[in-house]
């Protein structure tokens, strides 16, 4: 059975995943006064970021920059 959308591939064609997704929780500690800056297991995040890249390193760098604009990147070494 031909794929009606592409007209080229067959209906059972499996695409390969060529991307990686990273999600990182976000805490806005500046929003609350008199709160401990130590992040513990009982703290709830105020949101999260999701970044997509071709490799884990690329997606991780993008996610870190979205969490905090002052972060320039991550040096894995």
NORBELHU-V413041 format. One record per helix or strand of 3 or more residues. SS is the DSSP state (A for helix, B for strand). FROM is the first residue (numbers start at 1). LEN is the number of residues. If there is no record, write none. Layout:
# NORBELHU-V413041
ss: <SS;SS>
from: <FROM;FROM>
len: <LEN;LEN>
This chain:
# NORBELHU-V413041
ss: <B;A;B;A>
from: <20;29;47;56>
len: <7;3;7;12>
